[in-house]
Amino acid sequence: MDTANSAHYDRCTIVLHWLTAILVVGLFALAEIWAFLPRGTPTRKLLQSLHVSFGLAFAAVLLVRIVWRLSAGRRLPRASGGLPGLASVGAHFLLYALMAAQVVLGFLFRWAQGEPFSFFGLFDVPTLIPLSRDVRHFYGDLHNTVAWCIIVLAGLHACAALWHHYMMRDGVLRRMTSGG
């Protein structure tokens, strides 16, 4: 890799990163907003339908992101070693694990509800694992808890990027804002 491009992630990695961030925040916001609406209202049902559809999009983006990361993408040298480097690697691994768990929990929760779900009305997602409705609250609560964990960890991730950018001035944030 030439030195001119080593300071930036590739365009695909950057697009997948920011698309993931937008989807995570958007999915979280949809769920938090509908919680204030009365059950059964058209607006609440619309927000839930959008959440499911964008959740399916998130699942696809996450899968592409994982395949890209494991195959061709994200080829930057580690900027720091020691405890900061270990914390960075650990936080990224935990974010990926939580996001993957969230996708699985979303499917399990929806299947436990016994309701069909579709992708923007274009196609229905079949029930691959029939689950008892008795477990829907368990999966729903876990889905909510993992969502909060993702939001907190993503917030810390964003704070660390801003710390690097404004306090350390080491170019870490710029790596994810423009392609090489």
N, C-alpha and C positions, 0 to 999 in steps of 0.2 A: 504494500500500500504506500502511495506517495505521501509525503509530509503535508502537502496542501490539503489533502482530503482527510488526514488522520485526526484533524481537529473537529470534525463533524460526523454525526451519524449519517447513514445513507438516507435518501429521501423516503424510501419505503418504511424504514424504521421510524422516521419522524412522523409520517402520516399515520401509521398504526398507533404510535404513542398518543398523539393528540386526539385521534378518533376514539381511542379507548377512554381517555380522560373525559371527553365530551359525553360519551355514552354513560360512563359511571356517574357523573354528576347529574346528567339528565334523568337517568333511571331512578336515582335516589330522590331527586326533586319531585318527580311524578308521584312516587309512593308517599312522600311526606305531604304533598298537597292533597291527594285524595283522602288521606286520613282525616282531614277536616270536613269532608263532605258527607252528607247523610247517605247511608247505604241505599243502594238501588236507584240512585238518581242517574239520569243520562250522562251528566258530566263526570261523575265518579266512574261509571262503566267505561266511558271513553278514555279516561286517563289510565284505567287498568288495562284496557285493550292496547293502548299505545305502549304502556310499560312492557307488556308481553311481547309485542312486535319488536320494540327496540331491544328487549332482552334477547330475543332470537338473533337480532343483528349483532349484538354484543358477543354472543356465543360464537358466531362466525368470525368476527374480527379477532377475538381472543385465540381461536384455533389457528387462524392465518398468522397471527403474531407469534405464537409459540413455534409453529413450523418454520417461519422466517428466522426467528432468533436461533433456533437449533441448526438451521441449515446455512443460510447465506448472510443474514443480517447481523448488525451490531458488532462490528469488528473494530473496536477501539482498544488501545492499550489501557490498562488500569491506571488511573491517575494517582491513586493513593493506596498505600498498603497499611498494614497494622490494623488497629481498631477501627479507624474510619472506613477503610476499605472493606473490612469484614462486615461492618454495620450496613454499608451500602449494598453489598451482595446479599446479605441476609434480608434486608428490607425488600429488595426486588424479588427475591425468591418467595417471601411471605406474601407480597402483593399478588404474584402469579398464582400461588396456591389458593389464596382467598378468592380470587376472581374465578378460578376453575371450580372451586367448591360452590361458589354462588350460582354459577350456571347449572351445576348438577342439582343444587337445592331448589332452584327455580323450576326446573322440570319436575322434580319429585313433588313439590308443593302443588303445582298445577294438576298433575296426574292424581294426587290425593284428593283434590277438590272434586274430581270426577267431571270436570267441565272441559269441553273441547277448547283448544286455543289455536289461533291462526296468525299468520304473518301478514299484517296489514290487509286482511281479507283475501289475500291472493291464494293461499293454500292453508289447509289445516295440518296441524302436527298430530300424528297418531299417538295414542297411548301405548307406549312400549312396555311399561311396567304397571300393570293394574295394582293400585294401592287402596287400602281401606281408607274411608273418609275419616276414620278415627285418628289417623296420624297427621291429618292436614295441619292442625294447630302446631304440632311439633315441628314440622318442616317450615311452616310459616314463621314461627318464632325464630328458628335457626337462620332462616333466610334474612330476616330483619337484623339479627345480631351480627351476622357476617357482613351485611351491608354497612352497618355502623363501623365495624372494624376496618373495612376497606376505606371508608370515607376518612376516618381518623388517620390511618396509615398513609393514604394518598395526600392528606393535608400536611402531614409531617414531611413527606417526600417533596411536596411543593415548597415548604418552608426551608428545607435543606438546599433545594435548588436556588432559592432566593438568597439564602445565606452565602452560598458559593458565589453567586453573581455580585451581590452588593458588598459583602464583607471581605471575602477572600479574593474576589476579582480574578478567578482562575479560569474563566471561560466554560465552566461545566454547563451552565444553562444555555449558552450559545450553541453548544453541540446539538441540542435538541430543537433549536429554532431556525436553523437554516441548513439545507443539505449541501454536502460537499460534492 
